[in-house]
Amino acid sequence: MGSLGMQEIIVIFIIALIVFGPRKLPELGKSLGKGLAEFKKASNELKQTWEEEVRLEKEKESMSEILKDASTDLKDSKDVK
């Protein structure tokens, strides 16, 4: 399934014009544009949230590793004395 060509777009436009009429078509286009903009905004927010969660998880893992290493070093230094 590829992208739509010019002929397909013209056929869809003519069918929409016949079904909805010339007065309703601009309102439908405006509504469709708003819907697509909201969808894009929501998907961008989801992507940002996902990336933030991944970043925080990596930071938690590295912090846990640092604390584990520090704990081991502290334990070793007590054993040496």
C-alpha positions as CSV (number, residue, x, y, z in Angstrom):
1,M,0.0,0.0,0.0
2,G,1.7,3.1,-1.2
3,S,1.0,6.8,-1.2
4,L,-1.9,8.3,-3.1
5,G,-1.2,9.7,-6.5
6,M,-2.8,12.8,-8.0
7,Q,-5.5,10.8,-9.8
8,E,-6.6,9.1,-6.7
9,I,-6.7,12.4,-4.8
10,I,-8.9,14.0,-7.5
11,V,-11.3,11.0,-7.4
12,I,-11.6,11.2,-3.6
13,F,-12.2,15.0,-3.8
14,I,-14.9,14.6,-6.4
15,I,-16.7,11.8,-4.4
16,A,-16.5,13.9,-1.2
17,L,-17.8,16.9,-3.1
18,I,-20.8,14.9,-4.4
19,V,-21.5,13.3,-1.0
20,F,-21.1,16.3,1.3
21,G,-21.7,19.2,-1.1
22,P,-19.6,22.4,-1.6
23,R,-20.8,24.1,1.6
24,K,-20.0,21.3,4.0
25,L,-16.6,20.4,2.5
26,P,-14.6,23.3,3.9
27,E,-15.9,22.6,7.4
28,L,-14.9,18.9,7.0
29,G,-11.4,19.9,5.9
30,K,-11.0,22.2,8.8
31,S,-12.2,19.5,11.3
32,L,-9.9,17.0,9.7
33,G,-6.9,19.4,9.9
34,K,-7.6,20.1,13.6
35,G,-8.0,16.3,14.3
36,L,-4.7,15.6,12.6
37,A,-2.9,18.4,14.5
38,E,-4.2,17.1,17.8
39,F,-3.2,13.6,16.9
40,K,0.3,14.8,16.0
41,K,0.6,16.8,19.3
42,A,-0.6,13.8,21.3
43,S,1.9,11.4,19.6
44,N,4.8,13.9,20.1
45,E,3.9,14.1,23.8
46,L,3.8,10.3,24.1
47,K,7.2,10.1,22.4
48,Q,8.7,12.7,24.8
49,T,7.2,10.9,27.8
50,W,8.6,7.6,26.6
51,E,12.1,9.1,26.0
52,E,12.0,10.7,29.4
53,E,11.1,7.4,31.1
54,V,13.9,5.6,29.3
55,R,16.4,8.3,30.3
56,L,15.3,8.1,33.9
57,E,15.6,4.3,33.9
58,K,19.1,4.6,32.6
59,E,20.0,7.1,35.3
60,K,18.5,4.9,38.0
61,E,20.6,1.9,36.7
62,S,23.8,3.9,36.7
63,M,23.1,5.4,40.1
64,S,22.4,1.9,41.5
65,E,25.7,0.7,40.0
66,I,27.6,3.7,41.5
67,L,26.1,3.0,44.9
68,K,26.9,-0.7,44.7
69,D,30.5,0.2,43.8
70,A,30.8,2.7,46.6
71,S,29.3,0.2,49.1
72,T,31.8,-2.5,47.9
73,D,34.7,0.0,48.2
74,L,33.6,1.0,51.7
75,K,33.3,-2.6,52.8
76,D,36.8,-3.4,51.4
77,S,38.3,-0.4,53.2
78,K,36.9,-1.5,56.5
79,D,38.2,-5.1,55.9
80,V,41.7,-3.7,55.3
81,K,41.9,-2.0,58.7
